[in-house]
Amino acid sequence: MTLPIYHLPVVQNWDCHVCGTCCQEYRVTVTEAERLRIEAQGWDREADLAGREPFLPHDAKRGLSVLNHRDDDSCVFLSDAGRCRIHERFGYETKPLACRLFPFVLVPVAEEWRVGIRFACPSAAANKGRAIGAHNESLAEFAAKLAEREGLTRRPDGSLTPPPPLERRPNVEWKEILQIVEVLLGFLRNRRQPMELRLRRCLALASAMRPLRLERLESKQIRDLVEVMARTVEQETTIEPSMVAAPTWVGRILFRQAAALYTRKDHGPKRGLPGRGRWALFRAACRFSRGRGMMPRMHQHIPVVSFEDLETPRGPLSVEAEEILERYYTLKVGALQFCGAASFGLPFWEGLESLALTLPILLWLSRAYGDRPRHEAVVEALTIVDDHVGFNPVLATRRQRLGFRILARRGELARLIAWYSR
């Protein structure tokens, strides 16, 4: 029995506008069945694929391969017109599932699939196209194929996967996880407050609830406790960002190190310094640590800009920019794209804090586009930063998680959010 598709009450639109970004930026994993089906289509390696093999080995134990790429990092099946040759010749349904699914992210949550979206796709970040609900038929098909590919079957409680741990302790159930999610969404949907305050309240709730042993409580007790904590957070969180202490030197160094990761592009036409070798990366890391002079161009779509320019306040965001960020964070939190199976198995609170760090990075990076309206600058920053959220395995390494944990435990996350909202 297929789980239903659940859409969050967010005005999010999307349609493919054939920009070719996904065909140039990503390595597409295919199953053995997909590989055999595409091979049976009879591709001529010389005439169609520029003399290249269509696939490269990826994970022999799981029978997985990846689509090969050309010298410019574009997919071997991408035509000169910027279209997929498989799609053109044999139809949309014959493409690999990963290609058809992008930029949607389907997350099994309790007894339903929640729909997220990758703002790394320019059309998704700009909210261009039809409402997500218009894609329901395709999403239901994708969900069924994902469950089959990953071997997911219904558990006794009706879910496909166990709920993510809140910390490193025994789980509470999906019902309690969703109660907490609804409180977080309540913060994020409060349009009377700027997004920086909404996220600082989410962090305050995480800080207050992390030490609690919720697994010892009954469901109603947890719900009542979460509601009380939410009211306390609303009352006690400092409203004015100017009244929040500035980040310390430790916070700023760790912040810039994280910003270097979130702005890094290793392959594709937008590849920055990472394509020049380890020595270039080492020098860039040193410059990010110092935070002075010109910022290393980790991504070709980031303008030439100095660290001093990125530290120059730009004032409150426009209404349009606030709406974009509300759409982004509401989808990420509501679809649970920040923890569990959708984000390298991160515990709930740790994943939320990692997601919250993207806001000061977005605000900081958007300052590089000083000649653009604020909402356009935020969209540009989103397409770069969201490329990594839930998909860059470096962010889940022990070293990076330690850095994020230090920022959270020292209260630096809230300080950074307030600081870069100036």
C-alpha positions in Angstrom: 0.0 0.0 0.0 1.5 3.4 -1.1 1.7 6.1 1.5 -0.1 9.4 0.7 1.7 12.5 -0.5 1.5 15.4 2.0 2.1 18.9 0.9 3.0 21.6 3.4 0.7 24.7 3.2 3.5 26.7 1.5 3.1 28.6 -1.8 5.9 26.8 -3.6 5.9 26.4 -7.4 8.2 24.7 -9.8 8.5 23.6 -13.4 11.6 22.7 -15.4 12.9 25.6 -17.5 15.6 23.6 -19.2 18.5 25.6 -17.7 20.6 22.5 -17.8 22.0 23.2 -14.3 21.2 19.7 -12.9 22.7 18.0 -16.0 26.0 19.9 -15.5 26.3 20.0 -11.7 25.5 16.5 -10.4 26.6 12.9 -10.6 23.5 10.8 -11.2 23.3 7.4 -9.6 21.4 4.7 -11.5 20.4 1.2 -10.5 21.4 -1.9 -12.4 17.8 -2.1 -13.9 18.1 1.5 -15.1 21.5 0.9 -16.5 20.4 -2.2 -18.4 17.3 -0.4 -19.7 19.3 2.6 -21.0 22.0 0.3 -22.6 19.2 -1.5 -24.4 18.2 1.8 -26.0 21.1 1.3 -28.4 23.2 4.3 -27.9 26.1 4.8 -30.3 29.2 5.7 -28.2 30.8 7.7 -31.0 27.9 9.4 -32.6 25.8 10.1 -29.5 28.2 10.1 -26.5 31.3 11.8 -27.9 33.2 8.5 -27.7 32.6 8.0 -24.0 31.0 5.1 -22.1 27.5 5.9 -20.8 28.2 4.7 -17.3 31.0 4.5 -14.7 31.0 2.0 -11.8 29.9 3.5 -8.4 28.9 0.8 -5.9 29.4 -2.7 -7.2 27.9 -4.4 -4.0 24.6 -2.5 -4.5 24.7 -2.7 -8.3 24.9 1.1 -8.7 26.6 3.1 -11.4 26.7 6.8 -12.3 26.1 8.5 -15.6 29.4 9.4 -17.2 30.4 13.1 -17.8 32.2 15.0 -20.5 35.3 17.1 -20.0 33.1 20.1 -19.2 31.4 18.0 -16.5 28.1 18.0 -18.3 26.2 14.7 -18.5 27.2 12.4 -21.4 23.6 12.4 -22.5 23.2 16.2 -22.5 22.8 17.5 -26.1 24.3 20.7 -27.6 20.8 22.2 -27.3 20.9 21.7 -23.5 18.3 18.9 -23.5 18.5 15.2 -22.3 19.0 12.9 -25.3 17.2 10.0 -23.4 14.2 12.3 -22.9 14.2 13.5 -26.5 14.6 10.1 -28.1 12.6 7.8 -25.8 10.5 9.9 -23.6 10.5 11.4 -20.1 9.5 8.1 -18.4 12.7 6.4 -19.6 15.1 8.7 -17.8 16.7 7.6 -14.5 14.6 8.1 -11.4 17.1 10.6 -9.9 16.7 12.8 -13.0 13.0 12.7 -13.0 12.7 13.4 -9.2 15.0 16.4 -9.1 14.5 19.0 -7.6 11.9 17.3 -5.4 12.9 15.5 -2.1 10.5 12.9 -0.9 10.9 12.1 2.8 9.0 9.2 4.5 7.5 10.8 7.6 5.2 8.7 9.8 2.4 7.4 7.5 3.0 9.8 4.6 5.6 11.1 2.2 6.4 14.8 2.8 7.5 16.8 -0.2 10.5 19.1 0.0 12.4 20.8 -2.8 16.0 21.7 -3.6 16.4 25.4 -3.9 19.7 24.6 -5.7 17.5 24.5 -8.7 17.1 28.1 -9.9 13.5 27.7 -10.9 12.7 26.3 -7.4 14.5 29.2 -5.7 12.7 31.7 -7.9 9.3 30.0 -7.4 8.7 29.6 -11.1 6.2 27.2 -12.5 3.1 25.4 -11.4 2.2 24.7 -7.8 3.8 21.6 -6.4 0.4 19.9 -6.1 0.2 19.9 -9.9 2.9 17.3 -9.8 1.1 14.9 -7.5 0.7 12.1 -10.0 4.4 12.0 -10.8 5.3 12.4 -7.1 3.2 9.4 -6.1 4.9 7.3 -8.8 8.3 8.5 -7.6 7.5 7.6 -4.0 6.5 4.1 -4.9 9.7 3.6 -6.9 11.8 5.0 -4.1 10.3 2.7 -1.6 10.9 -0.2 -3.9 14.5 0.8 -4.6 15.4 1.3 -1.0 13.5 -1.8 0.2 11.2 0.1 2.5 8.2 -1.7 3.9 5.5 -0.7 6.4 6.5 -1.0 10.0 4.0 -2.0 12.7 3.1 1.7 13.3 2.4 2.2 9.6 5.6 4.2 8.8 8.4 3.2 6.4 11.2 4.4 8.6 11.7 5.0 12.4 11.6 8.5 13.7 14.9 10.4 14.0 16.4 10.5 17.5 16.0 13.9 19.2 19.5 13.4 20.6 21.6 10.3 21.1 19.0 8.7 23.3 16.1 6.3 22.7 13.5 7.7 20.3 10.2 9.2 21.0 7.6 8.2 18.5 6.6 9.9 15.2 3.6 11.5 16.9 5.8 13.4 19.4 8.3 14.4 16.6 5.5 15.9 14.6 4.2 17.8 17.6 7.6 19.5 17.9 7.7 20.1 14.2 4.3 21.9 14.4 5.6 24.2 17.1 8.7 25.0 15.0 6.5 25.7 12.0 4.4 28.0 14.2 7.5 30.1 14.8 8.6 30.1 11.2 5.1 31.2 9.9 4.8 34.2 12.2 5.1 36.9 9.6 4.9 39.6 12.2 8.5 38.9 13.0 11.6 38.8 10.8 13.0 35.4 9.9 16.1 36.0 12.0 13.9 36.2 15.1 11.8 33.2 14.1 14.9 31.0 13.7 16.4 32.3 17.0 13.3 31.2 18.7 13.6 27.7 17.1 17.2 27.6 18.4 16.0 28.7 21.9 13.5 25.8 21.9 16.2 23.4 20.9 18.5 24.6 23.6 15.8 24.3 26.3 14.5 20.9 25.3 17.7 19.1 24.4 18.5 18.1 28.0 15.0 16.7 28.7 14.3 13.0 28.7 11.1 13.1 26.7 11.1 9.3 26.1 10.1 9.0 29.8 6.9 11.0 29.3 3.6 10.1 27.8 2.4 11.7 24.5 0.0 14.2 26.2 2.7 15.2 28.7 5.2 15.9 25.9 2.6 17.9 24.0 1.8 20.0 27.1 5.5 20.5 27.8 6.4 21.6 24.3 3.5 24.1 24.3 4.7 25.5 27.7 8.3 25.7 26.4 7.2 27.4 23.2 5.4 30.2 25.2 8.4 30.6 27.4 10.7 31.0 24.3 8.4 33.5 22.8 8.5 35.6 25.9 12.2 35.4 26.7 13.9 35.6 23.3 15.5 39.0 22.7 13.4 40.7 20.0 15.9 43.3 18.7 18.9 41.8 17.0 21.0 44.8 18.0 20.5 43.7 21.7 22.0 40.3 21.0 25.7 40.0 21.8 28.1 39.9 18.9 29.7 36.6 17.9 33.0 35.9 19.5 36.2 35.4 17.6 35.7 31.6 17.9 32.2 31.9 16.5 33.4 34.0 13.6 36.3 31.7 12.6 34.0 28.6 12.7 31.4 30.5 10.8 33.8 31.4 8.0 35.0 27.8 7.8 31.4 26.7 7.4 30.8 29.4 4.8 33.7 28.1 2.8 32.1 24.7 2.7 28.6 25.9 1.8 30.0 28.1 -1.0 32.3 25.5 -2.5 31.8 24.1 -5.9 34.0 21.2 -6.9 32.7 20.4 -10.4 30.6 21.7 -13.3 30.9 25.0 -15.2 30.5 26.9 -11.9 33.5 25.2 -10.4 35.7 27.6 -8.4 39.0 27.2 -6.6 38.5 23.5 -5.7 39.2 22.8 -9.4 42.7 24.2 -9.1 44.2 21.6 -6.7 44.9 21.1 -3.0 47.4 24.0 -2.7 44.8 26.4 -3.9 42.3 25.0 -1.4 44.8 25.2 1.4 45.5 28.9 0.7 41.8 29.6 0.5 41.2 27.9 3.9 43.9 30.2 5.4 42.2 33.3 3.9 38.8 32.2 5.2 40.4 31.7 8.7 41.8 35.2 8.7 38.7 36.8 7.1 40.6 39.7 5.5 41.2 40.8 2.0 39.5 39.3 -1.1 37.3 36.3 -0.5 38.5 33.2 -2.4 36.1 32.4 -5.3 35.0 29.0 -4.2 32.1 29.2 -6.8 32.2 31.0 -10.1 28.8 32.6 -9.6 30.0 34.5 -6.6 31.2 38.0 -7.6 34.7 39.3 -6.7 34.2 40.7 -3.2 36.2 41.3 -0.1 35.6 39.9 3.4 35.2 43.5 4.5 32.4 44.0 2.0 30.7 40.9 3.3 30.8 42.3 6.9 29.2 45.6 5.9 25.6 45.7 7.2 22.8 46.1 4.7 19.9 46.7 7.0 16.6 44.7 7.3 15.5 42.4 4.5 12.8 43.4 2.1 9.3 41.9 2.4 10.1 39.8 -0.8 13.3 38.5 0.7 11.6 37.6 3.9 8.9 35.6 2.0 11.6 33.7 0.1 13.3 32.7 3.4 10.0 31.7 5.0 9.2 29.5 2.0 12.7 27.9 2.3 12.8 27.2 6.0 9.2 26.2 6.3 9.7 23.5 3.6 13.0 22.3 5.1 11.6 21.9 8.6 8.1 20.7 7.6 9.5 18.0 5.3 12.2 17.0 7.9 14.9 17.6 5.3 17.3 18.6 8.1 17.6 15.3 10.0 17.3 11.6 9.9 17.5 9.7 6.6 17.2 12.9 4.6 20.3 14.4 6.2 23.0 11.7 6.9 21.2 10.4 9.9 21.6 13.6 12.0 19.6 13.7 15.2 16.7 16.1 15.2 18.1 18.9 17.3 21.6 18.7 15.8 20.1 18.8 12.3 17.9 21.8 13.2 21.0 23.7 14.4 22.9 22.8 11.3 20.0 24.1 9.2 19.8 27.3 11.2 23.5 28.1 10.5 22.6 28.5 6.8 20.7 31.7 7.6 23.7 33.8 8.6 25.6 32.2 5.7 22.8 33.2 3.3 22.7 36.8 4.7 26.5 37.1 4.6 26.7 35.7 1.0 23.8 37.8 -0.3 25.9 40.9 0.5 28.2 39.9 -2.4 25.4 40.8 -4.8 25.2 44.4 -3.7 24.1 45.6 -7.1 21.0 43.5 -7.0 17.7 44.0 -5.2 17.7 42.2 -1.8 15.3 39.4 -2.8 17.3 38.6 -6.0 20.5 38.5 -3.9 18.9 36.1 -1.5 17.8 33.8 -4.4 21.4 33.8 -5.8 22.8 32.9 -2.4 20.1 30.2 -1.9 21.0 28.4 -5.1 24.6 28.2 -3.9 24.1 27.3 -0.3 21.2 24.8 -0.7 23.3 22.8 -3.1 25.0 21.4 0.0 22.1 21.0 2.5 21.4 17.3 3.0 23.7 16.4 0.1 27.3 17.3 1.0 28.7 14.4 3.0 31.5 16.6 4.3 29.0 18.5 6.5 28.2 15.2 8.3 31.8 14.3 9.1 32.9 14.2 12.7 35.1 17.2 12.4 32.4 19.4 10.9 29.8 18.2 13.3 32.1 19.1 16.2 32.4 22.7 14.8 28.6 23.0 14.5 28.2 21.6 18.0 30.6 24.2 19.4 28.7 27.0 17.7 25.4 25.7 19.2 26.6 25.0 22.7 28.3 28.4 23.0 25.2 30.2 21.8 27.1 31.5 18.8 24.4 30.4 16.3 21.9 32.9 17.6 24.5 35.6 17.8 25.6 35.0 14.2 22.0 35.1 13.0 21.4 38.4 14.7 24.8 39.8 13.6 24.3 39.2 9.9 20.7 40.4 9.9 22.0 44.0 10.5 
